[in-house]
Amino acid sequence: MTQLDVSSSRENGAPARMQAQAPATPPVRADYSSLVQAIEDYAIFLLDASGHIVSWNAGAQKLKGYAESEIVGQHFSRFYTEEAVARGWPTYELEQATLTGRFEDEGWRVRKDGTTFWANVIITSVYDEAGNVTGFAKITRDLTAQREYVEALRQSEEHFRLLVDSVKDYAIFMLDPQGFVISWNSGAARIKGYTHDEVVGRHFSLFYLPEEAAAGKPARELAIARQIGTVEDEGWRVRKDGTTFWANVIITAVYDEARRLRGFAKVTRDLTERRRREELERSGVRMREFLATLAHELRNPLAPVRNAVGVMQMEAGLTPVLARARDLIDRQVTHLTRLVDDLLDVGRIMSDKVELRIARVDLAELIARAIEAARPFTDARDQHVVAHVCAEAVVIRGDMTRLVQVLQNLLHNASKFSPHGSTIDVLGRIDFSMAVLEVRDAGCGIPVRSLDKIFELFAQEKDSQGLSEGGLGIGLTLCKSLVEMHGGSIVASSEGLGLGATFTLSLPLASAQADAAHDDTSPAAPEIQPLRVLVVDDNRDSADSLAMLLELKGHEVRIAYGGEQALQIAPRFAPHLALIDIAMPKMDGYATLAGMRAMPELARTMYAAMTGFGHASDLERTREAGFHAHLVKPVEMAVLDVVLAQADERLSGNGPD
């Protein structure tokens, strides 16, 4: 077999040659032949000048499947696919090797059994001493496995690219190590507003607020990602059009196998809507806390005024002028108390925590109470409210206080948008097995476009010919919520501006079974024996007026203007009832209660909390602390009488401990 000299070099521009030379010694030829024959991972064989095979090693037999006796003398084109042979590719390879001395190719090759494999082929020309091509050396490697791996990797990368590009809710893109954008998905285009061609090659700092970019925030984030692998941030980012959005940003450092930094993967989410909802929720919480505090602070000064009115109501022989003044104060205190309750109801509506106390409600009594409650508004405008109620008794199931609140708000609304001296009609009837209430006015009317919006929270119709007196814009929202909680409905109608308006309520009638169950005559209020009552309140006006009222009722009263003073008075006085304000400085009502309960002399004392907070959670807290009753300032006379009766029952041994 002719041996090959691979040390030949190009001379005068001639192609590199592998010249056939005689071996220096027979052992070298034998060793070289043994080396080539022993190689099994490469097919190494020789072709003559026409492409016919003249030698064959073990690797060629293993790779192509032919034994040496089968293949020597055959043309090498049989290793090529029919398509490659048809287009003359084997001949082209030899021609290129002849011209340049060497030809390399990758492609499909065919084994003896007809199967194919992906081959890397190197063909090198063999020259004689005169420089003429006498044949070719051919080395073939099977790269099928590597090609499959590369193809799988390519397809995986393509699938990943398609996947990333199809994500539209996340901006996913790559940065080079210096922070310049090198890839851009459709989500990034949607969120940030830049197309691929507009942004690739630009520094990612253009997405930051100018002041943050100037302060070096983008560079700091890349430095942190390099140091610990990833960085997460939330903040304002800038779109192409200059608008901002609240973004969650994660930057991850990307390294190759040698731990060289290749760049950064950046994922951005637009959380503007979520932030807005969270901000609204926080604002709602702050609003409810503010309203609760405001109501408490408003109720504190109302409490002594209410107590003083109670004292005046128990005084006989008042002149007509003083009696009218007393009744005016009483109505205004009631109105202010209702406004405070409306403020709290806004928070309760927002929290879905409005509570109803269901009982039998007579429709005529409901209308009468509402008209009386609305009198401060209507009298101020010299307006007349006329009730039109059917002769038969109409009974509904509901919360009298809340339904009066609804009708009072509707009358207030009608009064506010009606001229001075006008008439407001309230009609009550039964229609389709429902109790129907209508409030009609001859006022400025409601535009058709606003009929649905007027029940929205804080909504007010501005186009009202200057008659509006402003307000909180919560009255109609409360009405709608409370009516729907009763299982009813409320609608507004108007023929247009200047033609008045009508609000129609529909409420379920009480069933016969409910009527029967609640048709019991309440027993007369029992006589209450004189009690020892301790009033604990740091508000001196509130404490003094309540003490005056209790003394007029025949009770013995002591006053403590703080928790420490109450603990000094209580063991000597041994009260049957202790009325304790919750919000006191130094020692609050809860600490005062704990101190008094520790005294054996007060084993039969009843404790009532007094506070401006009247939510269900406030009642639960005072109950858990050990209070027997919870009084919301200003305390209604009827409610105070109930607590006094309970203390009397407790003293006689009939009440709960």
Sequence and secondary structure as in RCSB ss.txt:
>XXXX:A:sequence
MTQLDVSSSRENGAPARMQAQAPATPPVRADYSSLVQAIEDYAIFLLDASGHIVSWNAGAQKLKGYAESEIVGQH
FSRFYTEEAVARGWPTYELEQATLTGRFEDEGWRVRKDGTTFWANVIITSVYDEAGNVTGFAKITRDLTAQREYV
EALRQSEEHFRLLVDSVKDYAIFMLDPQGFVISWNSGAARIKGYTHDEVVGRHFSLFYLPEEAAAGKPARELAIA
RQIGTVEDEGWRVRKDGTTFWANVIITAVYDEARRLRGFAKVTRDLTERRRREELERSGVRMREFLATLAHELRN
PLAPVRNAVGVMQMEAGLTPVLARARDLIDRQVTHLTRLVDDLLDVGRIMSDKVELRIARVDLAELIARAIEAAR
PFTDARDQHVVAHVCAEAVVIRGDMTRLVQVLQNLLHNASKFSPHGSTIDVLGRIDFSMAVLEVRDAGCGIPVRS
LDKIFELFAQEKDSQGLSEGGLGIGLTLCKSLVEMHGGSIVASSEGLGLGATFTLSLPLASAQADAAHDDTSPAA
PEIQPLRVLVVDDNRDSADSLAMLLELKGHEVRIAYGGEQALQIAPRFAPHLALIDIAMPKMDGYATLAGMRAMP
ELARTMYAAMTGFGHASDLERTREAGFHAHLVKPVEMAVLDVVLAQADERLSGNGPD
>XXXX:A:secstr
   EETT    TT    EEE   SSHHHHHHHHHHHHH  SSEEEEEETTSBB    HHHHHHH   HHHHTTSB
GGGGB HHHHHTTHHHHHHHHHHHHSEEEEEEEEE TTS EEEEEEEEEEEE TTS EEEEEEEEEE HHHHHHH
HHHHHHHHHHHHHHHH  SEEEEEE TTSBB    HHHHHHH   HHHHTTSBGGGGB HHHHHTTHHHHHHHHH
HHHSEEEEEEEEE TTS EEEEEEEEEEEE TT  EEEEEEEEEE HHHHHHHHHHHHHHHHHHHHHHHHHHHHH
HHHHHHHHHHHHHH S   HHHHHHHHHHHHHHHHHHHHHHHHHHHHHHHHT      EEEEHHHHHHHHHHHTH
HHHHHTT EEEEEE SS  EEEE HHHHHHHHHHHHHHHHHTS TT EEEEEEEEETTEEEEEEEE SS   GGG
TTGGGSTT     STT      S HHHHHHHHHHHTT EEEEE SSTTS EEEEEEEEB  HHHHHHT       
      EEEEE S HHHHHHHHHHHHHTT EEEEESSHHHHHHHHHHH  SEEEEESS SSS HHHHHHHHHT G
GGTT EEEEEES  SHHHHHHHHHHT SEEEESS  HHHHHHHHHHHHHHHHT S  
